[in-house]
Each structure stands twice: as structure tokens, then as C-alpha cells.
């Protein structure tokens, strides 16, 4: 190859061109880096916005509903429940139909249950109290126990050691007759139960009716086959209300006892789904669940109480939770039917009106030495 010698002027021009090219290359690289940084910046901003909007949306609901439970900051406190130091926390649950316009006896608590948690052994039991139990309500005389809440509300019940209002009078009756006093209560209406079931995506339970056709109650708009069924909120509510009273009804030979059995079964399943990853990781379901609870449940739970009960619930195996009620038949019967002088169909202790000694002994046995689930 023949060598070429550039003049000083041409050589200087060549060097300047090379420098300009290098500068242009550097500018292009700088622009690419700037665009990439902008992309990262905007992507991060977009992601952060999404997180803030979705998390904040749930957070706003949490803040709004936390106020009903006694304040937001309790969410972050370490807290011990009333009764926890003694090893047992009792929660009185009652259901009414105050949110059902035109419903007769809307303030009667046709569903009454005590959830008793052993905080040392991490076990528990759910104990349904028949709504037709004939009891002596202080200040009102003998009535069905489902009238205690309505009576207490009407007189603005207030007595040391018990809740204020109707739930306090109901708690006093249960304490004096059954020897169970509760530290906490929750009054739940139709909407709360229905919307809670919908919030967790429905529930699946097993219908085990002695009738091969399953369950049917036209008054409750209920028709379900035997076996595994999946229920939405309205279907679950219908099942919680059904006693087999309607014309042509079948599958409820124990009437109210069968109803309360399904209530306890559904309560366990709702709790199980509410604590599942599928709900806890879903902002929409969490928000709906807070709405269902916050809007339709009256309770003395504060936010730190709710956090503490959640911590206890996570430790309790659902298989260890007993589902119990008072037996009306069989060798272990504790109650019997009774027609009042005014013609009301009620239930009284097997030992007679006002004699709750056998029932109290049974419950004391549950607390001291829990039966097989």
C-alpha cells in the first residue's frame, strides 16, 4: 500500500472531524442514558402511584372503619385482651334484623352465641343459646331470652360489670343462668352477615340433612341439596334464618337447633376464608370486609382489641373449635319443651323452671376440660 502524507492543514481538519464525531457519540450515549433514567423514573413513579392508590384506598377504608373500633393508632400497639391473663376470653354474639324494614320483632336477637377462647391452650368452643329459652329477665320477669336485648335497649340498661344497653342485659341473663360472662360483644345485623360472606368470595359448606332431598324452607327462600354446596351472601343468610317453618318445608327435624348448627358451621368457614391468603392479599376483598363489619356491627371491640383477637385466632386450629348447644333429646338432654300459661312454646331446664344447675355444671366442664371437638 502506498503511504499518503497529509498536509498540516488537512491533518488538522481530520483531527477536528474526529473530535466532533467523538463528541456526537458521547452526546448520543448521554441522551440514551437520560431517556433510560427517565423511563426508570416514570416507571417507578407509576408503580408508586398504583401502590399508593390501591393501598391508600384500602387504608382510607381502614381509617374510616378503625374510628368505629376506637382509633387508628391502636393498630400498632401491643395489647392484651380482657380475660386473656386468666386464660379465657368470651365473646357474646347476637344477631337481629333491625336492618330489615317491616320485619316484626326486628330487635329480638333470634341468634345468640358465645364464642369462648382458651388463650393458653389455643382452643375454643362456640355455644349457641336457644332463642326460646324461658328465663327470668331482671326487671321484666320471665320471657324468652331473645327479648333481653330489646328490654335492655328500651330501659337504657346500665349496671356495673356489664355492657351498657341491650347487650348488657342479655349478658347479665346469660351470666346469672348459665354462668358465662363475656368480656366482649358484637351485635350483627342481616347485612353484616350477608356482605361478609360476599366479601370473602362466598363459602362452601356441607349440607347433611336427614331428608334425602336436602333442605327446604319457603319462608326463608331456601332450597339446598345434601352434600357440598357453595353459597353467596344471600343464600348463606337464608340458611342462617331457616328453621323449617314454612308450608311443605323439610330437612329441619330439630327446627331452631338445626338452624344454629348451620350458623356455627358458616361462622367457622367465614373466619377461615377471612384469614386466608386469598383475602388478606386482595385489597378489594379487605376493603369490602371492613365495610361489612364497620357499617353493620355494633361492638365494644376497640382497634387494639381487634388486632389482639386476630393474633389469637391465627393460633387456634379450626379443627379444635367445638360447635355446641343445649340438647333437648337423648340421654344427655339438658332442656325440655314447656308451654307457658299464656300459651307460648318455650324451652326450660330439664330440672324445671329456673333450675340451671345441670346446665351450669355442663358449661363448667367445657371450660375446665374441653370435650372432643
C-alpha positions in Angstrom: 0.0 0.0 0.0 1.4 3.4 -1.0 1.7 5.8 2.0 -0.1 9.1 1.9 1.2 12.1 3.6 -1.4 14.7 4.6 -0.6 18.4 4.7 -0.6 20.1 8.1 -3.8 21.8 7.2 -5.6 18.6 6.1 -4.3 16.8 9.2 -5.7 19.5 11.5 -9.1 19.2 9.7 -9.2 15.5 10.1 -8.4 15.7 13.9 -11.3 18.2 14.4 -13.7 16.0 12.5 -12.7 13.0 14.7 -13.2 15.1 17.8 -16.7 16.2 16.7 -17.6 12.6 16.0 -16.5 11.6 19.5 -18.5 14.5 21.0 -21.6 13.5 19.0 -21.2 9.8 20.1 -20.9 10.9 23.7 -24.0 13.1 23.4 -26.0 10.2 21.9 -24.9 8.0 24.7 -25.8 10.7 27.2 -29.2 11.1 25.7 -29.8 7.3 25.7 -28.8 7.2 29.4 -31.1 10.2 30.1 -34.0 8.5 28.4 -33.4 5.3 30.3 -33.2 7.1 33.6 -36.4 8.9 32.6 -38.1 5.6 31.9 -37.0 4.2 35.2 -38.1 7.3 36.9 -41.5 7.4 35.3 -41.9 3.6 35.8 -41.1 3.9 39.5 -43.4 6.9 39.8 -46.2 5.0 38.1 -45.6 1.9 40.2 -45.5 4.0 43.4 -48.8 5.8 42.3 -50.5 2.5 41.8 -49.3 1.2 45.2 -50.4 4.4 46.9 -53.8 4.5 45.2 -54.6 0.8 45.8 -53.1 0.7 49.3 -54.4 4.1 50.2 -57.8 3.2 49.0 -57.9 0.3 51.5 -56.1 2.5 54.0 -58.8 5.1 53.8 -61.4 2.4 54.4 -59.4 1.1 57.3 -59.0 4.6 58.8 -62.7 5.2 58.3 -63.8 2.0 60.0 -61.0 2.0 62.6 -62.6 5.0 64.1 -65.6 2.9 64.9 -63.3 0.5 66.7 -61.7 3.1 68.9 -59.0 4.8 66.8 -56.4 4.1 64.2 -53.2 4.1 66.3 -54.3 1.1 68.3 -53.5 -1.0 65.2 -49.8 -0.7 66.1 -49.9 -1.3 69.8 -49.2 -4.4 71.8 -52.3 -5.2 73.7 -53.7 -7.9 76.0 -57.4 -8.7 75.9 -59.7 -8.6 78.9 -59.7 -12.1 80.3 -56.5 -13.2 78.5 -54.4 -13.1 81.6 -56.9 -15.6 83.2 -56.7 -17.8 80.1 -60.1 -17.3 78.7 -61.8 -14.7 76.5 -65.6 -14.9 76.0 -67.3 -13.0 73.2 -71.1 -12.7 73.1 -72.5 -12.6 69.6 -76.1 -11.8 68.8 -78.0 -11.3 65.6 -81.0 -9.2 64.9 -82.9 -8.0 61.9 -83.0 -4.2 62.7 -81.9 -3.5 59.1 -84.8 -5.4 57.6 -87.6 -2.9 57.1 -91.1 -4.2 58.1 -89.7 -7.2 59.9 -91.7 -8.0 63.0 -89.7 -8.2 66.2 -86.6 -6.7 64.5 -84.9 -6.0 67.8 -85.3 -9.6 69.1 -82.0 -11.4 69.0 -83.0 -14.7 67.4 -79.4 -15.7 67.1 -77.4 -15.8 70.3 -74.0 -17.4 70.7 -71.0 -17.3 73.0 -67.5 -17.8 71.4 -65.2 -18.9 74.2 -61.4 -18.9 73.5 -58.8 -20.7 75.7 -55.8 -18.4 75.2 -53.4 -20.7 76.9 -54.2 -24.0 75.1 -55.3 -22.2 71.9 -58.6 -24.0 71.7 -62.2 -22.8 71.9 -65.9 -23.6 71.6 -68.9 -21.9 70.1 -72.0 -22.3 72.2 -75.5 -21.5 70.8 -78.2 -20.5 73.2 -81.8 -21.3 72.0 -83.8 -18.1 71.4 -86.8 -19.7 73.1 -85.1 -20.4 76.4 -87.5 -19.3 79.1 -85.6 -17.0 81.5 -86.1 -14.5 84.3 -85.0 -11.2 82.8 -84.2 -8.8 85.7 -86.8 -6.1 85.9 -89.1 -7.7 83.3 -89.9 -11.2 84.6 -90.0 -14.4 82.7 -89.7 -14.1 78.9 -87.9 -15.8 76.1 -84.2 -14.9 76.2 -84.3 -13.3 72.7 -86.3 -10.4 74.3 -83.5 -9.5 76.7 -81.7 -7.2 74.2 -84.9 -5.3 73.3 -85.8 -4.9 77.0 -82.3 -3.6 77.8 -82.3 -1.1 74.9 -85.7 0.2 76.0 -84.6 1.0 79.5 -81.1 2.1 78.7 -79.7 -0.7 80.8 -76.6 0.3 82.8 -75.1 -1.8 85.5 -71.6 -2.2 86.8 -69.8 -5.2 85.4 -71.9 -5.5 82.3 -72.1 -3.7 78.9 -74.4 -0.8 78.5 -77.7 -1.2 76.7 -79.4 -4.3 75.5 -76.3 -6.4 75.1 -75.5 -5.7 78.8 -78.9 -7.1 79.9 -78.5 -10.1 77.7 -75.0 -10.7 79.1 -76.4 -10.5 82.7 -79.1 -13.1 81.9 -76.5 -15.5 80.4 -74.2 -14.9 83.4 -76.9 -15.5 86.1 -78.4 -18.6 84.4 -75.5 -20.2 82.5 -72.5 -18.8 84.5 -70.9 -17.4 81.3 -69.9 -13.8 81.5 -68.4 -12.2 78.3 -65.7 -9.6 78.1 -66.7 -8.5 74.6 -69.8 -8.4 72.4 -70.9 -7.9 68.8 -74.4 -7.3 67.6 -74.6 -8.3 63.9 -77.5 -7.5 61.5 -78.5 -9.2 58.3 -76.5 -7.0 56.1 -73.2 -7.7 58.0 -73.5 -11.4 57.7 -74.6 -11.3 54.0 -71.9 -8.8 53.0 -69.1 -10.6 54.9 -69.8 -13.8 53.0 -69.8 -11.9 49.7 -66.6 -10.1 50.7 -64.7 -13.4 51.2 -66.0 -14.7 47.8 -68.7 -17.0 49.1 -68.4 -20.0 51.4 -68.5 -23.8 50.8 -70.2 -26.0 53.4 -71.7 -29.4 53.7 -75.5 -30.0 54.0 -76.2 -33.2 55.9 -80.0 -33.3 56.2 -81.8 -36.4 57.4 -84.1 -35.8 54.5 -82.7 -37.2 51.2 -84.0 -34.1 49.4 -81.9 -31.8 51.5 -83.2 -28.6 53.0 -86.3 -26.6 52.0 -88.0 -23.6 53.8 -90.2 -21.4 51.6 -90.4 -18.7 54.4 -86.6 -18.3 54.2 -86.5 -18.7 50.4 -84.2 -21.7 50.9 -83.7 -24.8 48.8 -80.4 -26.7 49.1 -79.5 -30.3 48.2 -77.5 -32.6 50.5 -73.7 -32.6 50.0 -71.1 -29.9 49.4 -72.7 -26.6 48.3 -71.2 -23.1 47.6 -73.3 -20.2 49.0 -73.2 -16.5 48.2 -74.1 -14.0 50.9 -77.9 -14.0 50.4 -78.0 -17.9 50.3 -75.9 -18.0 53.5 -78.3 -15.5 55.1 -81.3 -17.6 54.1 -79.8 -20.7 55.6 -78.9 -18.8 58.8 -82.6 -17.8 59.1 -84.3 -21.1 58.1 -86.0 -23.3 60.7 -88.3 -25.3 58.5 -91.4 -23.4 59.5 -92.9 -22.8 56.0 -95.6 -24.9 54.4 -94.0 -28.0 52.8 -90.7 -27.4 54.5 -88.4 -30.4 55.0 -84.9 -31.2 56.4 -85.2 -29.4 59.7 -86.4 -32.0 62.2 -84.8 -30.1 65.1 -86.0 -26.7 63.9 -84.0 -24.0 65.7 -81.3 -26.4 66.8 -80.6 -27.3 63.2 -80.5 -23.6 62.3 -78.0 -22.8 64.9 -75.9 -25.8 63.9 -75.5 -24.3 60.4 -74.9 -20.8 61.8 -71.9 -22.1 63.7 -70.6 -24.1 60.7 -70.9 -21.0 58.5 -69.2 -18.8 61.1 -66.1 -21.0 61.1 -65.9 -21.1 57.3 -66.2 -17.3 57.1 -63.4 -16.9 59.6 -61.3 -19.4 57.8 -61.7 -17.6 54.5 -61.2 -14.2 56.0 -57.8 -15.3 57.4 -56.8 -16.9 54.1 -54.0 -15.6 51.9 -56.5 -15.1 49.1 -58.4 -12.5 51.1 -55.5 -10.9 53.0 -53.6 -10.3 49.8 -56.6 -8.8 48.0 -57.2 -5.1 48.6 -60.7 -5.2 47.2 -61.8 -8.1 49.5 -60.2 -6.5 52.5 -62.0 -3.2 51.8 -65.3 -5.0 51.3 -64.8 -6.9 54.5 -64.1 -3.8 56.5 -67.2 -2.2 55.0 -69.3 -5.1 56.0 -68.0 -5.1 59.6 -67.7 -1.4 60.1 -71.1 -0.4 58.8 -73.3 -3.2 60.3 -71.7 -4.4 63.5 -72.1 -2.8 67.0 -69.3 -3.8 69.3 -67.2 -2.8 72.3 -64.1 -4.1 70.5 -61.5 -1.3 70.0 -58.9 -1.4 67.3 -56.2 -2.9 69.5 -58.7 -5.5 70.8 -59.4 -6.5 67.2 -55.7 -6.8 66.4 -55.2 -8.9 69.5 -58.1 -11.2 68.7 -56.8 -11.7 65.2 -53.4 -12.8 66.7 -55.2 -15.3 68.9 -57.4 -16.6 66.1 -54.4 -17.4 63.9 -53.1 -19.7 66.7 -56.3 -21.7 67.1 -56.8 -24.7 64.8 -60.4 -24.7 63.5 -60.5 -28.5 63.9 -60.2 -27.9 67.7 -63.1 -25.5 67.9 -66.2 -27.3 69.3 -69.7 -26.5 68.0 -72.1 -26.9 70.8 -75.7 -26.2 72.0 -78.1 -27.5 74.7 -79.5 -30.9 73.9 -83.3 -31.3 74.0 -83.3 -35.0 73.5 -81.3 -38.1 74.2 -79.6 -39.3 77.4 -77.7 -36.0 77.8 -80.7 -33.8 77.4 -80.4 -30.6 79.4 -83.6 -28.7 78.3 -87.2 -29.6 77.5 -90.2 -28.1 75.9 -92.6 -26.0 78.0 -95.9 -24.3 77.2 -96.3 -21.1 79.3 -99.6 -20.1 80.9 -100.1 -17.6 78.1 -99.6 -20.4 75.5 -96.0 -19.7 74.3 -93.9 -22.6 73.1 -90.6 -22.3 75.0 -87.7 -24.3 76.5 -86.8 -24.7 80.1 -84.1 -26.7 82.0 -84.8 -30.4 82.3 -84.8 -30.0 86.1 -87.6 -27.4 85.9 -88.1 -23.7 85.5 -85.2 -21.6 86.9 -83.1 -24.7 87.9 -79.9 -24.2 85.8 -77.5 -26.3 88.0 -77.1 -29.1 85.5 -76.5 -26.7 82.6 -74.0 -24.7 84.7 -72.1 -27.9 85.5 -72.0 -28.9 81.8 -70.6 -25.5 80.8 -68.1 -25.5 83.7 -66.9 -28.9 82.4 -66.4 -27.4 78.9 -64.3 -24.6 80.4 -62.2 -26.8 82.7 -61.8 -29.9 80.5 -63.0 -29.3 76.9 -64.9 -32.1 75.2 -63.9 -33.8 72.0 -64.5 -31.5 69.0 
